Amino acid sequence: MKQFEIPEFYRSPIISKVKEKRKIEDPRKKDFSPSLLDFGKIKFYISRHFGFCYGVENAIEISYKAILENPDKRILLLSEMIHNPAVNKDLTSHGIKFIQDTDGTQLIPWENINCEDIVIIPAFGTTVEIETILSAIGVDVKHYNTTCPFVEKVWNRSERLGKDKHTVLIHGKYNHEETRATFSRSKENAPVLILKDITEAKFLGEIILGTQPIDQFYTFFNGKYSENFNPLTDLNKIGVVNQTTMLATDTQEITDYLRSVMLGKYGESEIKNHIADTRDTLCYATNDNQTATYGLLEKEADLAIVIGGYNSSNTTHLVELLEQKFPTYFIKSKEEINSLTSINSFNIHSKTLETLTNFLPDNKNDVTLILTSGASCPDSIVDGVIQRILELTQTSISIEEALKNHFLQ
């Protein structure tokens, strides 16, 4: 397993030890039950898998390498490296500037970029169109390209689908950087359509079966299909790929549903000629984090805290899962915990930051808390949340003692 060189800012004295213990006990990652840290009056169930994945660590390592290797050059990030404010703040503190925001809005005009500039491609990848612009300027788009290998795996699968005359259906969020990049590359080889969720997939199913008028396709999916997309001919042979941070169960639900539609239209004997098996595009890290979250749902607890960037897709999905059972608070760092009775939590439904009261039960002698984070959240930030809660609850058991007891379990 590759070891990444990442600044101490990202390391942690608590979580690193918990993860190391699990790695020794469960090297093949077969056990998805959470770890328990017991501080007496407060107990933490910590997810088996969370935090930085391979793609994120790789991207951060390359970014800091770019800073170290180019002290006298302007260093630009195409957009946010990952969806975590602390990571992006630390990178900008080293002088890195963003060319675009996460929605693709230009912050530095292309004409203000020259061939001497260092441009880092973020972990989400980028579009063919942007790579062409940068190459025309004379920028080397390969040297500091941090695109996640699992994103590239989706691109490669899409290319094979297109060459085999499939239409590519992308399960993703239309404006997400990764989905924009996958759309851009897929449309070079095939007709492409983006599906946000099962509701959109079911509407598409009605188009395929002819129960919805064809003209409704263009209205319903406006802006989400490739040029010259023809639903009469381009939906006869399909394959589903995904934005790697989407819920794997949702992608599978969409695929299974569309397979049932094609079965109904073409029959079992012809099904292989009309929908591809694309289970191999699901990211292992996203899958592990989500499966570990189901492990958390098997426990009894008073509340859950999810840590990460508010525009992080994979973190949002963890919130969606946990809020089915627990009062769930979505925070970006320890600074959002104001006191024992006040926390600033991001509401994923209204997209607003809310100040909530009495988030820690004050009528109990001990509190059990679920804790996890998104794939772009440094373990050090999770450490900070644990330390903030311990500081507020004034537990008698020290971190060193709790870790010692944890290793004796």
LUMBA-42866 format. One line per 10 residues: their letters; for each residue x, y, z negated of C-alpha. Coordinates in Angstrom, 3 decimals. Example, Ala and Ser with C-alpha at 12.3 -4.5 7.8 and 13.67 -1.06 7.14 Angstrom:
% residues 2
as> 12.300,-4.500,-7.800  13.670,-1.060,-7.140;
***
This chain:
% residues 409
mkqfeipefy> 0.000,0.000,0.000  1.407,3.370,1.027  2.309,5.765,-1.793  1.619,9.413,-0.990  3.699,12.391,-2.021  1.156,14.786,-3.523  1.868,17.819,-5.779  1.453,17.402,-9.528  -1.580,19.715,-9.299  -3.517,16.664,-8.105;
rspiiskvke> -2.295,14.168,-10.704  -4.023,13.285,-13.957  -3.012,11.780,-17.321  -6.393,10.139,-17.975  -7.931,8.927,-14.717  -4.625,7.735,-13.264  -4.249,5.317,-16.195  -7.820,4.053,-15.863  -7.357,3.481,-12.129  -4.016,1.744,-12.648;
krkiedprkk> -5.577,-0.693,-15.124  -8.368,-1.538,-12.672  -5.872,-1.992,-9.845  -3.944,-4.553,-11.924  -7.074,-6.389,-13.091  -8.933,-6.289,-9.783  -6.441,-5.923,-6.908  -8.918,-7.221,-4.315  -11.648,-4.776,-5.421  -14.255,-7.452,-6.079;
dfspslldfg> -15.563,-6.006,-9.358  -17.731,-2.884,-8.938  -18.676,-2.461,-12.602  -17.565,0.836,-14.186  -14.789,1.397,-16.724  -15.689,2.463,-20.263  -13.852,5.135,-22.242  -15.191,5.253,-25.792  -14.681,8.397,-27.860  -17.118,7.439,-30.616;
kikfyisrhf> -19.853,10.041,-30.421  -19.493,10.207,-26.637  -18.860,7.387,-24.178  -17.959,7.709,-20.501  -18.860,5.117,-17.892  -16.372,5.916,-15.117  -17.079,4.636,-11.622  -14.911,1.759,-10.353  -14.128,3.683,-7.154  -14.126,7.460,-6.734;
gfcygvenai> -11.917,10.376,-5.841  -9.236,10.622,-3.185  -9.364,8.035,-0.410  -6.563,7.121,2.017  -7.621,9.712,4.586  -7.742,12.555,2.061  -4.380,11.723,0.457  -2.831,11.433,3.895  -4.239,14.833,4.926  -2.996,16.562,1.780;
eisykailen> 0.466,15.039,2.077  0.785,16.213,5.696  -0.442,19.710,4.792  2.145,20.211,2.053  4.796,18.754,4.337  3.871,21.428,6.902  4.313,24.124,4.236  7.709,22.738,3.190  9.015,22.315,6.731  7.948,25.737,8.051;
pdkrilllse> 8.825,28.417,5.476  9.187,31.146,8.086  6.154,30.390,10.242  2.469,31.224,10.003  0.542,28.086,9.015  -3.117,27.816,9.995  -5.762,25.266,9.107  -8.384,24.739,11.781  -11.040,24.674,9.031  -11.293,23.415,5.467;
mihnpavnkd> -8.864,20.546,4.953  -11.517,18.670,2.980  -14.719,19.795,1.289  -13.267,20.660,-2.105  -12.842,24.282,-3.232  -9.886,23.597,-5.555  -7.890,21.852,-2.817  -8.594,24.599,-0.275  -7.813,27.309,-2.825  -4.467,25.704,-3.613;
ltshgikfiq> -3.589,25.460,0.081  -4.499,29.117,0.703  -2.399,30.102,-2.327  0.575,28.786,-0.339  -0.245,31.187,2.499  -2.327,28.904,4.710  -5.171,30.654,6.560  -8.349,29.205,8.117  -9.083,29.620,11.830  -12.769,28.685,11.411;
dtdgtqlipw> -15.243,28.129,8.599  -17.014,24.799,8.120  -19.821,25.771,10.534  -17.369,26.538,13.324  -17.586,30.332,13.000  -14.331,31.911,14.204  -12.323,33.659,11.458  -9.141,34.181,13.491  -9.724,34.838,17.219  -8.016,32.380,19.573;
enincedivi> -6.200,35.267,21.250  -4.514,36.065,17.902  -2.917,32.597,17.749  0.391,31.920,19.500  2.605,28.958,20.287  4.872,29.683,17.301  2.033,29.123,14.838  1.683,25.829,12.982  -1.890,24.534,13.213  -3.104,21.714,10.959;
ipafgttvei> -6.042,19.618,12.168  -8.204,18.694,9.132  -9.169,15.205,7.979  -12.530,15.473,9.796  -10.746,15.813,13.152  -11.753,18.316,15.793  -13.429,18.544,19.176  -11.860,17.939,22.568  -12.729,21.530,23.485  -10.751,22.994,20.556;
etilsaigvd> -7.770,20.726,21.207  -7.780,21.960,24.817  -7.793,25.615,23.687  -4.894,25.039,21.274  -2.881,23.080,23.847  -3.368,25.880,26.400  -1.959,28.349,23.845  1.049,26.064,23.460  0.277,24.810,19.951  1.416,21.272,19.121;
vkhynttcpf> -1.872,19.650,18.037  -0.322,16.279,17.207  2.519,16.985,14.771  0.287,18.060,11.861  -2.905,16.280,12.823  -4.432,14.881,9.608  -7.518,13.267,11.187  -8.612,10.331,9.019  -7.833,6.961,10.657  -11.366,5.813,9.892;
vekvwnrser> -12.785,8.788,11.780  -10.545,7.845,14.714  -11.883,4.290,14.405  -15.392,5.639,15.038  -14.111,7.584,18.060  -12.502,4.450,19.480  -15.686,2.453,18.945  -17.721,5.164,20.666  -15.337,5.113,23.613  -15.749,1.349,23.987;
lgkdkhtvli> -19.539,1.667,23.763  -19.533,4.309,26.492  -17.339,2.276,28.773  -19.746,-0.629,28.292  -22.628,1.639,29.433  -24.167,2.120,25.984  -25.679,5.386,24.877  -24.014,6.466,21.622  -26.309,7.320,18.705  -24.453,9.133,15.909;
hgkynheetr> -25.921,8.919,12.399  -24.707,12.207,10.942  -25.366,15.825,10.072  -25.422,17.862,13.261  -23.314,20.788,11.989  -20.762,18.713,10.074  -17.208,19.056,11.452  -16.761,15.310,11.768  -20.029,14.807,13.631  -19.211,17.682,15.994;
atfsrskena> -15.850,16.044,16.713  -17.384,12.600,17.274  -20.091,14.079,19.512  -17.482,15.927,21.584  -15.413,12.795,22.173  -18.323,10.410,22.692  -19.959,12.522,25.407  -16.867,12.100,27.581  -17.844,8.468,28.140  -21.577,8.213,27.435;
pvlilkdite> -24.880,9.977,26.813  -24.962,10.924,23.111  -27.678,11.713,20.564  -27.342,12.679,16.876  -29.771,11.213,14.317  -29.883,12.742,10.842  -31.983,10.101,9.095  -34.497,7.257,9.393  -37.318,9.719,10.107  -35.560,10.891,13.256;
akflgeiilg> -34.736,7.278,14.140  -38.427,6.348,13.896  -39.388,9.203,16.187  -36.764,7.959,18.629  -38.271,4.477,18.331  -41.621,5.876,19.433  -39.935,7.477,22.453  -38.297,4.149,23.333  -41.605,2.280,23.021  -43.493,4.938,24.989;
tqpidqfytf> -45.870,5.947,22.201  -44.516,9.511,22.224  -44.488,11.647,25.399  -41.022,12.008,26.913  -41.185,15.813,26.812  -41.455,15.620,23.003  -37.948,14.134,22.931  -36.430,17.401,24.149  -38.368,19.469,21.618  -37.737,17.186,18.637;
fngkysenfn> -34.027,16.667,19.318  -33.290,20.132,20.673  -29.541,20.810,20.512  -28.707,17.279,19.381  -28.193,15.475,22.688  -25.537,15.620,25.378  -25.991,17.420,28.692  -28.326,15.747,31.222  -29.571,13.237,28.628  -32.450,11.266,30.178;
pltdlnkigv> -34.565,9.373,27.619  -36.169,7.331,30.412  -32.863,5.702,31.375  -30.423,6.459,28.535  -32.271,4.594,25.771  -32.237,1.153,27.371  -28.822,0.226,25.953  -27.698,1.811,22.672  -25.092,1.583,19.933  -25.119,3.305,16.522;
vnqttmlatd> -21.986,4.826,14.952  -21.832,7.152,11.972  -20.305,10.157,10.318  -18.096,8.221,7.903  -19.363,10.029,4.802  -23.022,9.144,5.312  -24.679,6.502,3.123  -23.767,3.123,4.578  -27.187,1.771,3.586  -28.862,4.570,5.560;
tqeitdylrs> -26.776,3.831,8.650  -27.648,0.160,8.344  -31.348,0.976,7.872  -31.325,3.065,11.067  -29.485,0.337,12.987  -31.806,-2.399,11.729  -34.869,-0.342,12.602  -33.673,0.414,16.133  -32.758,-3.242,16.594  -36.351,-4.172,15.693;
vmlgkygese> -37.586,-1.644,18.270  -35.384,-3.154,20.967  -36.495,-6.652,19.932  -40.099,-5.595,20.348  -39.411,-4.131,23.765  -36.991,-6.675,25.248  -37.259,-9.856,23.162  -34.687,-11.954,21.271  -33.110,-13.466,24.382  -32.165,-10.010,25.742;
iknhiadtrd> -31.363,-8.137,22.508  -27.561,-8.312,22.922  -27.881,-6.477,26.219  -29.710,-3.543,24.615  -28.123,-2.793,21.200  -24.523,-3.247,20.070  -23.330,-4.606,16.722  -21.448,-1.619,15.242  -21.062,-2.511,11.563  -17.306,-2.126,11.984;
tlcyatndnq> -17.530,1.698,11.999  -18.431,2.061,8.301  -15.592,3.622,6.269  -14.299,1.253,3.567  -13.709,4.082,1.046  -17.189,5.562,1.444  -18.586,2.046,1.180  -16.569,1.280,-1.977  -17.580,4.562,-3.647  -21.240,3.993,-2.869;
tatyglleke> -21.178,0.339,-3.983  -19.466,1.396,-7.217  -22.265,3.920,-7.736  -24.778,1.057,-7.597  -22.635,-0.486,-10.348  -23.190,2.663,-12.411  -26.945,2.394,-11.852  -26.913,-0.984,-13.626  -25.838,0.732,-16.870  -27.944,2.599,-19.416;
adlaiviggy> -26.875,6.189,-19.986  -28.240,9.570,-21.040  -27.044,11.520,-18.016  -24.689,11.524,-15.052  -22.153,14.090,-13.875  -20.913,14.084,-10.277  -17.886,16.249,-9.473  -16.976,17.631,-6.062  -17.430,20.333,-3.464  -21.021,21.416,-2.920;
nssntthlve> -20.631,21.105,0.859  -19.201,17.584,0.558  -21.446,15.084,2.322  -20.176,11.958,0.549  -20.461,13.646,-2.867  -24.029,14.713,-2.147  -24.939,11.099,-1.390  -23.570,10.002,-4.785  -25.877,12.577,-6.408  -28.824,11.236,-4.381;
lleqkfptyf> -28.174,7.726,-5.671  -27.646,8.587,-9.341  -30.560,11.009,-9.684  -32.908,8.110,-8.968  -32.258,6.916,-12.533  -30.436,9.574,-14.569  -30.629,13.318,-15.166  -27.770,14.159,-12.790  -25.586,17.260,-12.758  -23.491,18.176,-9.717;
ikskeeinsl> -20.522,20.406,-10.616  -17.315,21.441,-8.864  -15.107,21.668,-11.972  -15.005,22.000,-15.767  -15.661,25.743,-15.421  -19.314,24.958,-14.663  -19.800,23.569,-18.202  -20.565,26.720,-20.179  -21.372,25.140,-23.534  -23.069,22.152,-25.124;
tsinsfnihs> -26.379,23.648,-24.077  -25.588,25.201,-20.696  -24.248,23.883,-17.387  -24.192,25.260,-13.841  -25.372,22.454,-11.567  -25.792,22.489,-7.799  -29.270,21.484,-6.636  -28.811,19.438,-3.441  -32.462,19.916,-2.468  -32.748,23.714,-2.753;
ktletltnfl> -29.020,24.243,-2.010  -28.724,26.577,-4.987  -26.582,26.704,-8.118  -28.782,26.508,-11.204  -27.960,27.185,-14.836  -29.582,24.396,-16.861  -29.944,24.080,-20.624  -29.657,21.191,-23.089  -27.838,18.956,-20.636  -26.169,17.065,-23.512;
pdnkndvtli> -28.838,15.533,-25.807  -28.596,17.188,-29.221  -30.891,14.696,-30.954  -28.548,11.713,-30.718  -25.542,10.653,-32.762  -23.816,9.342,-29.657  -24.190,10.102,-25.970  -23.401,7.876,-23.003  -22.415,9.689,-19.840  -21.936,8.460,-16.263;
ltsgascpds> -18.997,10.078,-14.458  -17.895,9.958,-10.818  -16.588,12.220,-8.064  -16.492,12.555,-4.314  -13.696,11.356,-2.029  -12.243,14.863,-1.770  -12.072,15.594,-5.510  -8.653,15.409,-7.237  -8.481,13.185,-10.327  -7.051,16.145,-12.235;
ivdgviqril> -10.396,17.928,-11.895  -12.211,14.865,-13.280  -9.706,14.912,-16.170  -10.591,18.534,-16.803  -14.300,17.720,-17.060  -13.622,14.933,-19.572  -11.408,17.221,-21.646  -13.987,20.026,-21.560  -16.746,17.733,-22.828  -14.493,16.311,-25.555;
eltqtsisie> -13.586,19.842,-26.610  -17.265,20.808,-26.899  -18.365,17.644,-28.712  -15.349,17.682,-31.071  -14.870,13.933,-31.061  -12.633,12.388,-33.711  -11.028,9.867,-31.326  -8.132,11.282,-29.316  -7.560,10.714,-25.598  -4.446,8.650,-26.426;
ealknhflq> -6.402,6.454,-28.832  -9.315,5.964,-26.412  -6.917,4.990,-23.631  -5.104,2.577,-25.938  -8.415,0.940,-26.891  -9.399,0.851,-23.217  -6.256,-1.108,-22.342  -7.037,-3.573,-25.134  -10.480,-4.325,-23.693;
***
